[in-house]
Amino acid sequence: METPEPKLPDTNTESNFPLPFESLVVIIMSVLVSYFPLVIVLGATMDPETAEPDMTLVKVLLAVGEMVLLALPVFYLLRRKLSLPLNLRLNPVPGNIVWLSVPVSLCMIVLIDEVDRLVR
């Protein structure tokens, strides 16, 4: 006699995740909305003689573009009343991993700084 398999909670339901096509459209729209204005503004403000953009403007536009890149998917998930941590895979990080990443980060900073000095 066969024993029935235990039922696992189904997290792959339509109520938890958006459709794949909808996800693709949201990602493409967020990329277009975040970087298309960057190209337009840079093209309009670039000096025609030197063809050099204003680097301060570039940095500001890239920062705004990155915020919009994240904001549109979050807005979409909130509007559809979908779970942000589940869809964006925001899982908690154990405390010991956070503390172990500090010395690794400091070592990487020193290493990259030394490589930068060697290259220059």
Contacts in CASP RR format, 6 or more apart in sequence:
PFRMAT RR
TARGET T0000
AUTHOR 0000-0000-0000
METHOD contacts of the structure
MODEL  1
METPEPKLPDTNTESNFPLPFESLVVIIMSVLVSYFPLVIVLGATMDPET
AEPDMTLVKVLLAVGEMVLLALPVFYLLRRKLSLPLNLRLNPVPGNIVWL
SVPVSLCMIVLIDEVDRLVR
11 86 0 8 1.000
16 82 0 8 1.000
16 83 0 8 1.000
16 86 0 8 1.000
16 87 0 8 1.000
17 82 0 8 1.000
17 86 0 8 1.000
17 87 0 8 1.000
18 26 0 8 1.000
18 76 0 8 1.000
18 77 0 8 1.000
18 80 0 8 1.000
18 82 0 8 1.000
18 87 0 8 1.000
22 76 0 8 1.000
26 72 0 8 1.000
26 73 0 8 1.000
26 76 0 8 1.000
27 73 0 8 1.000
29 72 0 8 1.000
30 68 0 8 1.000
30 69 0 8 1.000
30 70 0 8 1.000
30 71 0 8 1.000
30 72 0 8 1.000
30 73 0 8 1.000
31 69 0 8 1.000
33 68 0 8 1.000
33 72 0 8 1.000
34 64 0 8 1.000
34 65 0 8 1.000
34 66 0 8 1.000
34 68 0 8 1.000
34 69 0 8 1.000
34 72 0 8 1.000
35 65 0 8 1.000
37 61 0 8 1.000
37 65 0 8 1.000
38 61 0 8 1.000
38 62 0 8 1.000
38 65 0 8 1.000
41 57 0 8 1.000
41 61 0 8 1.000
42 53 0 8 1.000
42 57 0 8 1.000
42 58 0 8 1.000
42 61 0 8 1.000
43 53 0 8 1.000
45 53 0 8 1.000
45 54 0 8 1.000
45 57 0 8 1.000
46 52 0 8 1.000
46 53 0 8 1.000
73 88 0 8 1.000
74 84 0 8 1.000
74 88 0 8 1.000
77 83 0 8 1.000
77 84 0 8 1.000
77 87 0 8 1.000
77 88 0 8 1.000
78 84 0 8 1.000
84 90 0 8 1.000
85 91 0 8 1.000
END
